[in-house]
């Protein structure tokens, strides 16, 4: 049974082995998160941003050109002993990657890493059954970790509780502390947070 999920603002539930994070200080982590985000975001603007990010990285870091972009990325993927982008994703999108978006604003790689981080944190919350950040055997605590700036997640939480139907003992809505380190503005969400014990609100 899954114990970790990424839940989108519209209530879409995506089981994950571990929660997805980008890292504004780590390009590979941000590229990996960007591929996941491209698959699940509902925003075309975010999809375009991600392709621009990958293109910029390939040109500036791998010294590729628009004509060689697929080859240089695939070569970089093949030489790494770990996965940070998938060959299938690059193969699927190489035509878009090899065609610069007309009038697209230019950003640095570090700026793109931050943009991916904030876009992911804004559109998704992280849910775990059995503990706040790690699943503990026997625990029936359910945590909804919020990383968006100012959004009421009650509807998405209700959808999750209805569709997943976990036998939880205690439920918490909390700030995602790892995300808050990147974007402290999400702390203003505290007015929306609560703890729940068997369906009864007992605190904020």
SULMOSUL-V832183 format. One record per pair of residues at least 24 apart in sequence whose ideal C-beta (glycine too) atoms are under 10 Angstrom apart, sorted by the first residue. I is the first residue (numbers start at 1). J is the second residue. If there is no record, write none. Layout:
i-><I,I>
j-><J,J>
//
This chain:
i-><1,1,1,1,2,2,2,2,2,2,3,3,3,3,3,3,3,3,3,3,3,4,4,4,4,4,4,4,4,4,4,5,5,5,5,5,5,5,5,5,6,6,6,6,6,6,6,6,6,7,7,7,7,7,7,7,7,7,7,7,7,7,8,8,8,8,8,8,8,8,9,9,9,9,9,9,9,9,9,9,9,10,10,10,10,10,11,11,11,11,11,11,11,11,11,12,12,12,12,12,12,12,13,13,13,13,13,13,14,14,14,14,15,15,16,16,16,18,18,18,19,19,19,19,19,19,19,19,19,19,19,20,20,20,20,21,21,21,21,21,21,21,21,21,22,22,22,22,22,22,22,22,22,22,22,22,23,23,23,23,23,23,24,24,24,24,24,24,24,24,24,24,24,24,25,25,25,25,25,26,26,26,27,27,27,27,27,27,27,27,28,28,28,28,28,28,28,29,29,29,29,30,30,30,30,30,30,30,30,30,30,30,31,31,31,31,31,31,31,31,32,32,32,32,32,32,33,33,33,33,33,33,34,34,34,34,34,34,34,34,34,34,35,35,35,35,35,35,35,35,35,36,36,36,36,37,37,37,37,37,37,38,38,38,38,39,40,40,40,41,41,41,41,42,43,43,43,45,46,46,46,46,46,46,47,47,48,48,48,49,49,49,49,49,49,49,49,50,50,50,50,50,51,51,51,51,51,51,51,52,52,52,52,52,52,52,52,52,52,53,53,53,53,53,53,53,54,54,54,54,54,54,54,55,55,55,55,55,55,55,55,55,56,56,56,56,56,56,56,56,57,57,57,57,58,58,58,59,59,60,60,61,64,64,65,66,66,66,66,67,68,69,69,69,69,70,70,70,70,73,114,114,117,117,117,117,118,118,118,118,118,118,118,118,120,120,121,121,121,121,121,121,121,121,121,121,121,122,122,122,122,122,122,122,122,123,123,123,124,124,124,124,125,125,125,125,125,125,125,125,126,126,126,127,127,127,127,127,127,129,129,129,129,129,130,130,132,132,132,132,133,133,133,139,139,139,140,140,140,140,140,140,141,141,141,141,141,141,142,142,142,142,142,142,142,142,142,143,143,143,143,143,143,143,143,144,144,144,144,144,144,144,144,145,145,145,145,145,145,145,145,145,146,146,146,146,146,146,146,146,146,146,146,146,147,147,147,147,147,147,147,147,147,147,148,148,148,148,148,148,149,149,149,149,149,149,149,150,150,150,150,150,150,151,151,151,152,152,152,153,153,153,154,154,157,157,161,161,168,168,168,168,169,169,169,170,170,170,170,170,171,171,171,171,171,171,172,172,172,173>
j-><129,130,164,166,127,128,129,135,164,166,127,128,129,130,131,134,135,136,139,142,166,126,127,128,129,130,131,133,134,135,143,124,125,126,127,128,129,144,160,164,36,37,40,120,123,124,125,126,127,123,124,125,126,127,144,145,153,156,157,159,160,164,40,41,42,123,124,125,156,159,42,122,123,124,125,148,151,152,153,155,156,42,123,155,156,159,153,155,156,157,158,159,160,162,163,40,42,124,156,159,160,163,127,156,159,160,163,164,39,40,124,127,127,164,126,127,128,126,128,134,124,125,126,127,128,133,145,147,176,178,179,120,121,124,126,117,120,121,126,147,176,178,179,182,112,113,114,115,116,117,118,119,120,121,179,182,113,114,116,117,178,182,110,111,112,113,114,115,116,117,118,181,182,183,110,113,114,117,182,84,113,117,53,57,61,84,109,110,112,113,57,80,82,83,84,85,113,84,113,116,117,57,84,109,110,112,113,114,115,116,117,120,57,73,84,85,109,112,113,116,82,83,84,85,86,116,84,113,116,117,119,120,84,85,89,112,113,115,116,117,119,120,83,84,85,86,88,89,90,93,116,89,116,120,124,116,117,119,120,123,124,89,92,93,116,89,120,123,124,119,120,123,124,123,119,122,123,119,115,116,119,120,122,123,93,96,96,101,104,101,104,105,107,112,115,116,119,93,112,115,116,119,93,96,97,99,100,101,104,96,97,100,101,104,105,106,107,112,115,107,109,111,112,113,115,116,85,89,90,93,96,97,112,93,96,97,98,99,100,101,104,112,100,104,106,107,108,109,111,112,85,109,112,113,90,97,98,97,100,108,109,109,97,98,98,97,98,99,100,98,98,94,97,98,99,94,95,97,98,97,182,183,147,179,182,183,147,148,149,179,182,183,185,186,147,179,146,147,148,149,176,178,179,180,182,183,186,147,148,149,150,151,179,183,186,147,148,151,148,156,176,179,151,153,156,157,160,173,176,179,176,178,179,156,157,160,161,164,166,164,166,167,168,171,166,168,172,174,176,177,176,177,178,168,169,170,166,167,168,169,170,171,168,169,170,171,172,195,166,167,168,169,170,171,172,173,196,168,170,171,172,173,174,176,195,171,172,173,174,176,193,194,196,172,173,174,175,176,177,178,179,180,173,174,175,176,179,180,186,187,189,190,192,193,175,176,177,178,179,180,182,183,186,189,176,179,183,185,186,189,183,184,185,186,187,188,189,185,186,188,189,191,192,186,189,192,189,191,192,189,192,193,192,194,194,196,196,199,196,197,198,199,196,197,198,195,196,197,198,202,195,196,197,198,199,201,196,197,203,204>
//
